[in-house]
């Protein structure tokens, strides 16, 4: 009787929950109280939801929302206001009641506003059941961002609620998403700009973009370079299909008509290796504002539509030039195509312009209006079994959790460390830049500059302030960046079923931006600088308190070619890394410009020139003050001219020198800093 009573009590509780409103259910759940408090600020959403039925809501947990508002999400909400918040919530509201997710499913959402999406009927979210973890995982937004939930949803009056551990981003414009993707579609985006197709391509709706990875462009660089601008434009339009194609919809022998007019043919080998003409599909169901992207490993050729001749092929083949059909995959090449360097076209075909206008003519609807068309909601599903690389459909393979943290949480923590660890060194660099660039340039005197340096040194060259202000943050910044890159790579390998070493080699590494590349190049230069200016004096004098600008001037006078070259390289790399990094930190860089068309393209170009101009100015002032004034101080006559030249860094183990520098033990110790 007791057991029967408990069963009836559970049933009664479920029935009661199914009659309660969204706000009531969220407020009663200890993990969603944050969202419950936010909903009254977006009354349009609660009103819209109350008019709908049979829907599924992805409700970010309290922890997820705290991380979201602490990061870029808070800035996006502040910039977009309640309209952005309303549409972000609609993207987390799925058409259909998914109360028992067992298969791989792509569902439409109630995000239909033309400001945020050009997908008729609502933008997409994917979902699947994770067998190993016993969880349900949803993906969408940029780079297949995954949020995790318990497989048992919470019922409410209008459908079901899954409490997820993250916030999905609204899918970005195709040019932004492709250039920022780990699959490296930068060359394709650059080719669109050079051929004048960017505005037309961004204006399309309900399309599938077949985007070759950069390595695929590099493999046919010489062939594409020989094409005229108009011919290259036709090749690019051959990579666009005017309909949304999900991977489950691909069947062997299907012909797909492109914007260019010619057809593509789908080939399936061994039941799970998918090819479009000659190119293998490496990633599918990648949602963007205009539809979906499939990343392929080679550039398609309208004049050569043959599939790979090898019936056991797993990779695509080159379809251009002498290498056509040879079985070599573009994924084995590196570099970027220069075929996009031709002059920008003034116009594109009228037919494409008309198609773009027609495809974007769908009117923006509210969520309440969406309820009228709810019966047309679509969801594609299939079992996850049997599908393997190179069709890297997300969610079919294991996601590991690091130290008990979900992937999205781990990524957020590492990204936060990398972002905010730069702040303490910036305080130091402000003083250092003034001492070594501005003051020398203003006074044109080494002696006057030396005085100012000695006045400010106690504030940043003392233990443990210097270590906390400079070394710990810089090391944290570098290591978190490396760890973030390795972790993303590891997650990609797991996500796409790359279990063997051969499979992992085919997974592209996350792109290294120019800012990051300069940072990695700068790090060894800083190490050498520290050894010369901080560790060597520890060996000679027991400290570096006597090191001043004359020490620096003596080194330049002693070895002018080497030191001038080295310092120009270091100051240039530092200036560009700091300025471009600050632009990204403040969201002033090109990628944060959302306008499309000619206006957006011109604005991006101008913004790039401004940022590079500021970086060049910072570098020029630093070089002029540091090398133009201090560097001309000539040979010294003090200890820096005699004792340092007689010292040999090899007398002590490098570890001893580093330990003595970082952890001084006292004034009488010969390795301590005074």
C-alpha positions in Angstrom: 0.0 0.0 0.0 2.8 2.4 0.8 4.5 1.7 -2.5 1.2 2.2 -4.3 0.6 5.4 -2.5 4.1 6.7 -3.5 3.4 5.9 -7.2 0.1 7.7 -7.1 1.7 10.6 -5.4 4.4 10.8 -8.1 1.7 10.7 -10.8 -0.3 13.4 -9.1 2.8 15.6 -8.8 3.5 15.2 -12.5 0.0 16.0 -13.5 0.1 19.0 -11.2 3.3 20.2 -12.8 1.8 19.9 -16.2 -0.8 22.5 -15.3 1.7 25.0 -13.9 3.1 27.9 -15.9 6.7 28.3 -17.0 7.5 30.9 -14.4 6.1 28.8 -11.6 8.0 25.7 -12.5 11.3 27.6 -13.0 10.8 29.4 -9.7 10.2 26.2 -7.8 13.3 24.5 -9.2 16.5 25.4 -7.2 18.6 25.3 -10.4 16.6 27.7 -12.4 15.6 30.5 -10.0 17.9 32.9 -11.8 16.0 32.5 -15.1 12.7 32.8 -13.2 13.8 36.2 -11.8 14.8 37.3 -15.3 11.6 36.4 -17.2 9.5 39.3 -15.8 12.0 41.6 -17.6 11.1 40.0 -20.9 7.2 39.9 -20.7 7.0 39.3 -24.5 8.5 35.9 -24.0 6.2 34.7 -21.2 3.2 36.0 -23.1 4.3 34.2 -26.3 5.0 30.9 -24.5 1.6 30.9 -22.8 0.0 31.0 -26.2 1.9 27.9 -27.4 1.7 24.2 -26.7 3.8 21.1 -27.2 7.1 22.9 -27.0 10.5 22.1 -25.4 12.4 24.8 -23.5 16.2 24.7 -22.9 16.5 26.5 -19.5 20.0 27.6 -18.6 20.9 26.8 -15.0 21.8 29.4 -12.4 25.5 28.7 -12.9 25.2 28.8 -16.6 23.5 32.2 -16.5 26.0 33.6 -14.1 28.9 32.6 -16.4 26.9 34.0 -19.4 26.4 37.4 -17.8 30.0 37.5 -16.5 31.3 37.0 -20.0 30.4 38.2 -23.4 26.8 37.4 -22.9 26.3 40.3 -20.5 27.7 42.7 -23.1 25.5 41.3 -25.8 22.4 41.7 -23.6 23.4 45.2 -22.7 24.0 46.1 -26.4 20.8 44.4 -27.7 18.5 45.0 -24.9 15.2 43.1 -24.3 14.8 42.5 -28.0 18.0 40.4 -28.1 17.1 38.7 -24.8 13.7 37.8 -26.3 15.1 36.3 -29.4 17.8 34.5 -27.5 15.1 32.9 -25.4 13.2 32.0 -28.6 16.3 30.2 -29.8 16.1 28.1 -26.7 12.5 27.2 -27.4 12.0 24.2 -29.7 9.0 23.4 -31.8 7.8 20.0 -30.6 7.6 18.2 -27.3 10.8 16.2 -27.0 10.2 14.3 -23.7 12.2 11.2 -24.6 15.3 11.9 -26.7 17.0 8.7 -27.9 18.1 9.6 -31.4 20.0 12.3 -33.2 17.4 15.0 -33.9 17.5 18.4 -35.6 14.6 20.6 -34.5 13.4 24.0 -35.5 13.1 26.8 -32.8 10.8 29.8 -32.5 13.6 32.1 -33.5 12.2 33.6 -36.8 13.0 37.3 -36.6 14.8 38.3 -39.8 17.2 40.4 -37.8 18.7 37.3 -36.3 18.0 34.5 -38.9 17.1 34.0 -42.5 15.8 30.4 -42.0 12.1 30.1 -42.8 10.1 28.5 -40.1 12.7 29.0 -37.4 16.5 28.5 -36.7 17.7 25.0 -35.8 19.1 23.3 -32.7 20.4 19.7 -32.7 20.1 17.1 -29.9 21.1 13.6 -29.1 21.3 11.1 -26.3 24.8 10.5 -24.9 25.0 6.8 -24.0 28.2 6.9 -22.0 27.2 9.8 -19.8 23.5 9.1 -19.7 22.7 12.7 -20.6 21.0 14.6 -23.3 23.1 17.1 -25.2 22.0 20.0 -27.4 24.1 21.9 -29.9 23.8 25.0 -32.0 25.3 28.5 -32.3 28.9 28.7 -33.2 31.3 25.8 -33.5 28.8 23.2 -32.4 28.6 24.6 -28.9 27.2 21.9 -26.7 25.0 22.2 -23.6 24.2 19.2 -21.4 21.0 18.3 -19.5 19.5 15.4 -17.5 17.6 13.1 -19.9 14.4 13.5 -17.9 12.7 16.8 -18.7 10.5 18.8 -16.3 6.9 19.0 -17.4 4.9 22.3 -17.4 1.7 23.5 -18.8 2.9 24.1 -22.4 5.5 21.3 -22.8 8.8 20.2 -21.4 11.8 21.9 -19.8 15.4 20.7 -19.9 17.8 22.4 -17.5 21.0 22.9 -19.5 24.5 23.8 -18.3 25.2 26.6 -20.8 23.7 29.2 -23.1 23.6 28.6 -26.9 24.6 31.5 -29.1 22.3 32.6 -31.9 24.0 31.3 -35.1 26.1 34.0 -36.7 26.3 35.3 -40.2 27.9 32.7 -42.6 31.0 34.8 -43.2 31.6 35.4 -39.5 30.9 31.8 -38.6 33.0 30.2 -41.4 36.0 32.5 -40.7 35.8 31.8 -37.0 35.2 28.1 -37.3 37.9 25.5 -36.3 37.4 24.1 -39.8 39.1 27.1 -41.3 36.9 28.6 -43.9 38.9 31.9 -44.0 40.0 31.5 -47.6 36.4 30.9 -48.8 35.3 34.1 -47.0 38.2 36.0 -48.5 37.3 34.8 -52.0 33.8 36.0 -51.5 35.1 39.5 -50.6 37.5 39.6 -53.6 34.8 38.6 -56.1 32.2 41.0 -54.7 29.9 38.2 -53.7 29.8 38.8 -49.9 26.7 40.9 -49.8 24.7 38.6 -52.1 25.8 35.5 -50.2 25.0 37.0 -46.8 21.5 38.0 -48.1 20.5 34.5 -49.0 18.0 32.4 -47.0 17.4 28.7 -46.5 20.7 27.7 -48.2 23.4 25.2 -47.7 27.0 26.4 -48.0 29.6 23.8 -49.1 32.7 25.4 -47.7 36.1 24.0 -48.5 38.6 24.2 -45.7 41.7 26.4 -46.2 43.8 23.3 -46.9 41.5 22.4 -49.8 42.1 25.8 -51.4 45.8 25.6 -50.8 45.9 22.3 -52.8 44.6 24.0 -55.9 46.1 27.4 -55.4 47.8 27.6 -58.8 44.7 26.5 -60.7 42.4 29.0 -59.0 45.0 31.8 -59.5 44.7 31.4 -63.2 40.9 32.1 -63.2 39.5 35.5 -63.8 37.4 37.2 -61.2 34.2 36.3 -63.0 35.3 32.6 -63.3 36.2 32.4 -59.6 32.8 33.9 -58.7 31.1 31.1 -60.7 33.2 28.5 -58.9 32.1 29.9 -55.5 28.4 29.9 -56.5 28.9 26.3 -57.4 29.4 25.7 -53.6 26.0 27.0 -52.6 22.8 25.0 -52.8 19.5 27.0 -52.4 18.0 24.6 -49.9 18.8 23.5 -46.4 20.4 20.0 -46.4 20.8 18.1 -43.2 23.1 15.1 -43.3 20.3 12.6 -42.9 18.7 14.0 -46.1 21.7 13.0 -48.2 21.1 9.8 -50.2 23.4 8.2 -52.8 22.9 9.5 -56.3 21.0 12.6 -55.3 21.6 15.6 -57.5 21.7 19.0 -56.0 21.2 22.2 -58.1 23.6 25.0 -57.2 23.3 28.8 -57.5 25.8 28.5 -60.4 23.3 26.4 -62.3 25.2 23.1 -62.5 24.4 20.1 -60.4 26.3 18.3 -57.7 26.1 14.6 -57.0 26.0 12.8 -53.7 28.1 9.6 -53.3 28.1 7.4 -50.2 30.8 4.9 -49.7 30.5 2.1 -47.1 27.3 3.5 -45.9 28.9 6.3 -43.9 31.5 8.2 -46.0 29.7 11.1 -47.7 31.0 12.9 -50.8 29.8 15.8 -52.8 31.4 15.2 -56.2 35.1 14.8 -55.5 35.0 16.3 -52.0 34.5 14.5 -48.7 32.1 16.0 -46.2 34.0 16.6 -43.0 31.4 18.4 -40.9 27.6 18.8 -41.4 24.7 20.4 -39.6 26.7 23.5 -38.8 24.0 26.2 -38.3 24.5 29.8 -39.6 22.0 32.7 -39.9 21.3 31.8 -43.5 20.9 28.1 -43.2 23.5 25.4 -42.7 27.2 24.8 -43.6 28.9 21.5 -44.7 32.6 21.7 -44.5 34.4 19.8 -47.3 38.0 18.9 -47.8 38.5 20.0 -51.4 37.4 22.7 -53.8 34.6 21.6 -56.2 35.1 22.0 -60.0 32.0 22.5 -62.2 34.0 21.0 -65.1 35.0 17.9 -63.2 32.2 16.3 -61.2 33.6 12.8 -60.9 33.5 11.2 -57.4 36.6 9.4 -56.0 37.5 6.4 -58.1 38.6 4.4 -55.0 35.6 2.5 -53.8 37.1 2.4 -50.3 37.9 6.2 -50.2 37.6 8.0 -46.9 39.0 11.4 -48.2 38.2 13.5 -51.2 40.4 14.0 -54.2 41.6 17.1 -56.0 39.4 18.0 -59.0 41.7 20.6 -60.6 44.8 20.6 -62.8 47.3 17.7 -63.2 46.4 16.3 -59.7 42.7 15.9 -60.6 41.5 12.4 -59.6 44.8 11.4 -58.2 43.5 10.6 -54.8 45.4 13.2 -53.0 43.4 15.0 -50.4 43.5 18.7 -49.9 43.6 18.1 -46.2 47.2 17.1 -46.4 48.3 20.6 -47.6 48.8 23.7 -45.8 48.9 27.4 -46.5 46.3 29.8 -47.9 45.1 30.2 -51.4 46.2 33.3 -53.3 43.5 32.8 -55.9 41.4 35.4 -54.2 43.7 38.2 -55.0 41.9 39.2 -58.2 40.1 42.6 -58.4 36.6 42.8 -56.8 33.7 42.4 -59.2 31.4 45.4 -59.6 28.3 43.4 -59.9 26.9 39.8 -59.7 24.4 38.0 -61.8 20.9 39.5 -61.7 19.4 36.0 -61.2 21.3 35.6 -57.9 20.3 39.0 -56.7 16.7 38.2 -57.4 17.0 34.9 -55.6 18.5 36.6 -52.6 15.7 39.2 -52.5 13.0 36.6 -52.7 14.6 34.4 -50.1 14.8 37.1 -47.6 11.3 38.4 -48.2 9.8 36.3 -45.4 8.3 38.6 -42.8 9.4 38.6 -39.2 7.0 36.8 -36.9 6.5 36.9 -33.2 6.4 33.7 -31.1 2.7 34.1 -30.8 2.3 34.1 -34.6 4.6 31.1 -34.7 2.0 29.1 -32.8 -0.3 29.4 -35.8 2.2 27.6 -37.9 3.3 25.1 -35.2 1.8 22.2 -37.1 4.5 22.8 -39.8 7.4 22.4 -37.4 9.9 19.9 -38.7 12.4 17.7 -37.0 14.7 15.2 -38.6 15.9 12.2 -36.7 17.9 9.1 -37.2 19.8 6.7 -35.0 23.3 7.7 -34.3 24.7 4.2 -34.9 26.8 3.4 -37.9 27.9 7.0 -38.8 31.6 7.6 -38.6 34.3 10.0 -39.8 34.9 11.7 -42.1 31.2 12.8 -41.9 31.8 14.6 -38.6 28.3 15.1 -37.5 28.4 16.5 -34.0 27.2 14.6 -31.0 27.7 11.0 -32.1 30.7 10.3 -30.0 31.9 10.7 -26.4 32.4 14.1 -24.7 34.7 13.7 -21.7 34.3 15.9 -18.7 37.5 17.4 -17.3 37.8 17.4 -13.5 34.1 16.9 -13.2 33.4 20.1 -15.3 31.4 20.0 -18.5 33.1 21.0 -21.7 31.4 24.4 -21.9 32.3 25.1 -18.3 35.9 24.1 -18.8 36.2 26.2 -21.9 34.7 29.2 -20.1 37.1 28.9 -17.2 40.2 28.7 -19.4 38.9 31.6 -21.6 38.2 33.7 -18.5 41.8 33.1 -17.2 43.3 34.0 -20.5 41.1 37.1 -20.9 41.6 38.7 -17.4 45.2 37.6 -16.7 46.3 40.4 -19.1 45.1 43.2 -16.8 48.0 43.2 -14.2 50.7 43.2 -16.8 49.0 46.1 -18.6 49.4 48.2 -15.4 53.1 47.4 -15.4 53.5 48.0 -19.2 51.9 51.5 -18.8 54.7 52.5 -16.5 57.4 50.7 -18.5 56.2 52.3 -21.8 56.4 55.7 -20.2 59.9 55.1 -18.8 61.4 53.5 -21.9 59.5 55.3 -24.7 57.6 58.5 -23.8 60.0 60.1 -21.3 63.2 59.5 -23.4 61.4 60.8 -26.5 60.2 63.9 -24.6 63.4 64.7 -22.8 65.9 63.5 -25.4 68.1 62.7 -22.5 69.4 59.4 -21.1 70.1 60.9 -17.7 66.7 62.4 -17.2 65.0 59.2 -18.3 67.2 57.2 -15.9 66.0 59.4 -13.0 62.4 58.7 -13.8 63.0 55.0 -14.2 64.6 54.8 -10.7 61.7 56.7 -9.2 59.1 54.2 -10.4 61.1 51.0 -10.1 60.2 50.4 -6.4 56.5 50.1 -7.3 57.0 47.2 -9.7 60.5 45.7 -9.1 60.1 44.3 -5.7 59.3 40.9 -4.3 56.5 39.6 -4.5 54.8 42.5 -6.3 56.8 42.0 -9.5 56.0 38.3 -9.6 52.3 38.9 -9.0 52.1 41.9 -11.3 54.1 40.5 -14.2 55.3 36.9 -14.2 52.4 35.0 -12.8 49.8 36.7 -15.0 51.9 36.4 -18.1 52.6 32.7 -17.6 48.9 32.2 -16.7 47.9 34.0 -19.9 50.1 31.9 -22.1 49.4 28.5 -20.4 45.6 29.1 -20.4 45.8 29.9 -24.1 47.7 26.8 -24.9 45.5 24.7 -22.6 42.4 26.1 -24.3 43.7 25.3 -27.7 44.6 21.7 -26.7 41.3 21.2 -24.9 39.3 22.3 -27.9 41.4 20.1 -30.1 40.7 17.1 -27.8 37.0 17.9 -27.7 36.9 18.0 -31.5 38.6 14.7 -31.7 36.2 13.1 -29.3 33.2 14.8 -30.9 33.9 13.6 -34.4 34.9 10.1 -33.5 38.7 10.5 -34.1 39.8 7.6 -31.9 42.9 6.6 -33.9 46.0 8.7 -34.5 45.2 8.7 -38.2 41.7 10.1 -37.5 43.1 12.8 -35.2 45.5 13.9 -37.9 42.5 14.7 -40.2 40.8 16.9 -37.6 41.8 20.5 -38.2 43.5 22.3 -35.4 41.6 25.4 -34.1 42.9 28.4 -36.0 45.7 30.6 -34.6 44.8 34.2 -35.1 47.5 36.8 -36.0 47.2 38.2 -32.5 47.8 34.8 -30.9 50.7 34.0 -33.3 52.4 37.3 -32.3 51.9 36.4 -28.7 53.5 33.0 -29.1 56.4 34.6 -31.0 56.8 37.3 -28.3 57.1 34.8 -25.4 60.6 33.5 -26.2 61.7 37.1 -26.8 60.5 38.0 -23.3 62.3 35.1 -21.8 65.6 36.2 -23.4 64.9 39.8 -22.2 64.4 38.6 -18.7 67.6 36.5 -18.7 69.6 39.5 -19.9 68.1 42.3 -17.8 67.0 40.4 -14.7 68.7 37.0 -14.2 72.3 37.9 -15.3 72.5 40.8 -12.8 71.4 38.4 -10.1 74.5 36.3 -10.7 76.9 39.3 -11.0 75.7 41.6 -8.2 73.2 39.5 -6.3 70.3 41.6 -7.6 69.1 43.7 -10.5 68.4 46.9 -8.6 71.4 48.6 -10.3 70.2 47.8 -13.8 69.2 50.9 -15.5 68.9 52.4 -19.0 72.7 52.7 -19.2 72.9 49.0 -18.9 70.6 48.7 -21.9 72.6 51.4 -23.8 75.8 49.6 -23.2 74.5 46.3 -24.6 73.3 48.1 -27.8 76.7 49.9 -28.2 78.5 46.6 -27.7 76.5 44.6 -30.2 74.6 47.1 -32.3 73.4 44.9 -35.2 72.1 42.0 -33.1 70.5 44.0 -30.3 68.9 46.6 -32.6 67.4 43.9 -34.7 66.2 41.9 -31.8 64.6 44.8 -30.0 62.9 46.1 -33.1 61.4 42.6 -33.6 60.4 42.4 -29.9 58.9 45.9 -29.7 57.0 45.4 -33.0 55.6 42.1 -32.0 54.7 43.4 -28.5 53.0 46.5 -30.0 50.9 44.6 -32.5 50.0 41.9 -30.0 48.9 44.4 -27.3 47.0 46.7 -29.6 45.2 44.0 -31.6 44.5 42.1 -28.4 43.1 45.2 -26.7 40.9 45.8 -29.7 39.4 42.3 -29.3 39.2 42.7 -25.6 37.2 45.9 -26.1 35.2 44.4 -29.0 36.5 47.0 -31.4 38.1 44.6 -33.9 36.8 43.7 -37.3 35.0 40.5 -36.3 32.6 42.5 -34.1 31.3 44.5 -37.0 27.9 42.9 -37.9 26.9 45.0 -40.8 26.9 43.2 -44.2 27.2 44.2 -47.8 29.4 47.0 -49.1 28.9 49.2 -46.1 30.1 46.4 -43.7 33.0 45.5 -45.9 34.2 49.1 -46.1 33.7 49.5 -42.3 35.7 46.4 -41.6 38.5 47.6 -43.9 38.7 51.0 -42.2 38.6 49.4 -38.7 41.5 47.2 -39.7 43.5 50.2 -40.9 42.8 52.1 -37.7 43.9 49.2 -35.5 47.1 48.6 -37.5 47.8 52.4 -37.5 47.6 52.5 -33.8 49.8 49.5 -33.4 52.4 51.1 -35.8 52.3 54.3 -33.9 52.9 52.6 -30.6 55.8 50.6 -32.1 57.3 53.7 -33.7 57.2 55.7 -30.5 58.7 52.8 -28.5 61.5 52.3 -31.0 62.2 56.0 -31.3 62.4 56.4 -27.5 64.1 53.1 -26.7 66.5 52.8 -29.5 66.7 56.4 -30.9 67.4 58.0 -27.5 68.5 55.4 -24.9 70.2 53.2 -27.5 72.5 56.0 -28.4 73.9 56.3 -24.9 77.1 54.6 -25.9 79.4 52.2 -24.0 79.1 52.3 -20.2 81.9 52.7 -17.7 80.3 51.1 -14.6 79.7 47.6 -13.6 77.6 46.9 -16.6 80.7 47.5 -18.8 83.0 45.3 -16.8 81.5 42.8 -14.5 78.6 41.7 -16.8 81.0 41.0 -19.6 83.1 38.9 -17.3 80.2 36.9 -16.1 79.2 33.6 -17.6 75.6 32.5 -17.3 76.8 28.9 -17.4 78.4 29.1 -14.0 75.1 28.3 -12.4 72.4 26.0 -13.4 69.5 27.9 -15.1 67.1 26.5 -12.5 69.3 28.0 -9.7 69.3 31.4 -11.4 65.5 31.3 -11.9 64.9 30.2 -8.3 67.2 32.9 -7.0 65.4 35.5 -9.0 61.9 34.4 -8.1 62.5 33.5 -4.4 65.3 35.7 -2.9 66.4 34.5 0.5 68.2 37.5 1.9 70.6 40.4 1.3 73.7 38.4 2.3 72.9 35.6 -0.1 75.0 36.1 -3.3 72.0 35.0 -5.4 69.4 37.3 -3.7 68.0 40.5 -5.1 68.8 43.7 -3.2 
